[in-house]
Amino acid sequence: MDDDARDQSNGVDVKDDIVTESSAFVREEPSQDDNGPLKIDGEMEILHEKVKKQIIKEGQGQKPAMSSTCFLHYRAWTQKTSHKFEDTWQEQRPFELVLGKEKKEMAGLGIGVASMKSGERALFHVGWELGYGEEGSFSFPNVPPMADLIYEVELIGFDDIKDGKARSDMTVEERIEAADRRKVEGNNYFKEEKLEDAMQQYEMAIAYMGDDFMFQLFGKYRDMALAVKNPCHLNIAACLIKLKRYEEAIGQCTVVLSEDENNVKALFRRGKARAELGQTDSAREDFEKARKHAPQDKAIVKELRLLAEHDKAVYQKQKELYKGNFGVNWPATRASDLLFLSGSRRMSSLMHVSILETVLKAYKNSIGKIIYN
């Protein structure tokens, strides 16, 4: 099968699918204490009189030069109150910062980012003078006057733009071409099994196609952008399924379906992710809808068959649980049955609870009958 033909299939082979489509990747959100920034014991490096740095995770390669377009995720808090006022991980899209051209209130952040390597995560302690200043900000974000700041930053990667041209200054065609170049680089890394490098390229590719940009497009330009953007989300989902990050995969497929409700690949992959989470009814709905638009697709038929077999197996185990055989050995026997069910590939935790509650209720009823009879 040639690449074009393979690209038209729904593709359960993640590797083949990745290398024949536009690709992107959303990085897993770091664990976070809702009460405030991370507490780490790392060495404090002084970058500037008002900017101090602690490394959370080492990066690799070179540091960005002045005028580089940097792609990053960050969280920001006021140091005194630990009030979080920005979080790009929650927004699920990277932030773009051109070194030397950042806004005045991001001067401290710019100094910090300039010290980082691709893939690095770090905490930055920034004095108010290089943040929101003496007056603060009372719109969005809401930052009090003279507030020292803490940033948690991950540098995804950067473009060394020689003429200093920022993404926001590019034409539609230039942005799509730039995204496509990143996609190709990511695919090459993926073929070599360099997944970390591939992830960086994929996420930088999708950063060119952000919500603000897409909102302004109509007609053929929107179609051109979606021809890059939607396959990116689909391959994010493929990667996430491979990494067993099913909730995130569902989100990526849903983005595509919001633009194209009958997209077979999005329905298929969301169905797979839902099935792995035990959401069998929702998974079946996705697979059935996908089959309407691709009735000959063997992968879809296979997944529906697996769901049917799973349902049959669960039904048989439930029948055994409900037989009413409450002898001396019942608790041990039924516990083993529940363990069997919990090991099922697609058994939801809610079903575990439902079965357990039903069996215990039946057990109590049987004991009551024995006592009163």
Buried (B, 14 or more C-beta within 10 A) or exposed (E): EEEEEBBEBBBBEBEBBBBBBBBBBBBEBBEBEEEBBBEEEEEEEEBBEBBBBBBBEEBEEEBBEEBBBBBBBBBBBBBEEEBBBBBBBEEBBBBBBBBEEBEEBBBBBBBBBBBBBBBBBBBBBBBBBBBBBEEBBEEEBEBBEBBBBBBBBBBBBBBEBEEBBBBEEBEBEEBBBBBBBBBBBBBBBBEEEBBEBBBBBBBBBBBBBBEEBBEEBEEEBBEBBBEBBBBBBBBBBBBBBEBEBBEBBBBBBEBBBEBEEEBBBBBBBBBBBBBBBBBBEBBBBBBBBBBEEBEEBEBBBEBBEBBEEBBEBBEEBBEEBEEEEBEEEBEEBBEEBBEEBEEBEBBBEEBBEEBBEEBEEBBEEBEEEEEEE
